[in-house]
């Protein structure tokens, strides 16, 4: 009996000594906490717990320290332990509420806040935590509705507000990263996913976001690896299954379109590219290339307006897509819409200031300048490859039709119109029948420059000289009030 008494006394003494030492360690921890040396404070609180493991306050103190270090999982564990030891420990419940809010658990936070209301209705910490809970629930609800409506910018906005409160919520971070990826902000999305993976390497949602970023940037093979990894971790992951399926279908259809194009099966290629474009509207990078590919096919099929439309769609998805810009400019050139072509070539030069680009721009400006002059080939009704004989025949025909004397009995307005056309026919012949002037005209020189050495141009003189060349005779008294032309 005496031995048992001594043993009990020893234990009591030992416990008292431990409690005293534990209290000392706690105070040392408090001192470090006050000067924001949280790492050192954490060590002292741990020593206090080791010495007195049934003291709820020590767990509460260490919980607060973990929170300041951003260790919310550990902080929550300590807070839960503190209230399990003392169900009326208000500080423990307050810290539980804070931790649950930090990790985005609104249900857990609500339970902890309700318990504080029961134990200490006027607790000074309550209003702030209640407000945080209400704010978090509001933005969480709005974000979910916006996500369902595919309003990803709104989701990002709401999650930013939510993360101000729930800074350790992996779910919010991953969802925000997913929406950033869907908005084409791939670097931000990857950084956020990597942040989650730094503390949870097996987070399937974060791995999926990294795969999405690769897929949306047309790095399909690496994306496939990520999707397969997700499905190994979570075989029933619906999002991963859906995007993996789309990625495989898109890759296959695009490759089939490319093969058809290489084989000159343009209509088939057009249809395959169209099918590919319907698979995944979120993949802007691949879709931009598909629009460009389809535009190339359309231009080969002579459907230039369709080609322009597809190039425009490609540029909306990728404003710096140089090939699409050049393809559209070429189509504008072929349609003689030179001002639009110049705009595209000017942007192309700003993106790639090479000699080739500058020449394309210069050529477009030249064609625009030429288009604003009188088209002498059109006036004579001939093409640009017309021979000298073609030019003479065309002039003979048009000059006889428009000579003013032939329209002497017409109205004044009609006579003036025919005089104008007669003069233009003479101008056209005067330029195109002279090899040097024709060459300069074809190179874009203005007519005023070409005729500067002959400021007193006279269409009648050209007419008379032409008909005199070949032994032609024209004399009056055939047309009523005019003369007859007779060519032999």
Beta strands, then each sheet from edge to edge (+ up, - down):
strand 1: 473-476
strand 2: 483-486
sheet 1: 1+ 2-
end
